[in-house]
C-alpha cells in the first residue's frame, strides 16, 4: 500500500531545504558602504554542509573563511560561513570584513531566525554560506562610519535572501 502524503502543518515540519540561494546589491550612501552578499542555505547533511566542510578546511591566503560569530566568541545558528568574493590584500579590508561585516552577517541570520524567515526548528540542521563583496573604495575612505557599514551589511536585503517561508 502506498504511503499517504503528509499535508498541512506536519508536511512543513519535515520539509527538507536542500539548497536555496539569493543575491543582492545593497547600494548605500556614502558609496564606499555598498555591499553585495550572495547567500546559499541548505541542510548540513546535503550539498551545503559538504561545501561548508570543504571551504573551512581549505583556507587560502587572501580568501580566509570564517564562521559568523557574535561578541567575538558565540557562533550563531544556523552555522554561517563567510567568504570574501575578492582577494583580500589589505589589513584594513580584513578588519572590516572580519569585524563589522562578520558581526552584521551574524545579526542578519539571527534576525531572520527571530522573524521566522528561517524556521527555529531547523537552526541546527541548516548551514549558510555568505560570499561578501564590499566596495573597494572603502580602502580609501578616511572616516569610515562603522554603523553605516553595519546597517548596510545587515540590510533587509540580506534577510530577504534567506527567507525560507
Secondary structure, DSSP 8 states (H G I E B T S, - for coil): -------HHHHHHH-----EEEE--B--SSGGG-EEEEEEEEETTSHHHHHHHHHHTS--TT--EEE-EETTTEE-SSEEEEEESS----HHHHHHIIIIIHHHHHHHHHHHHHHTSS-GGGTTTEEEEEEEEE-GGGGT-SS--HHHHHHHHTSHHHHHHT---
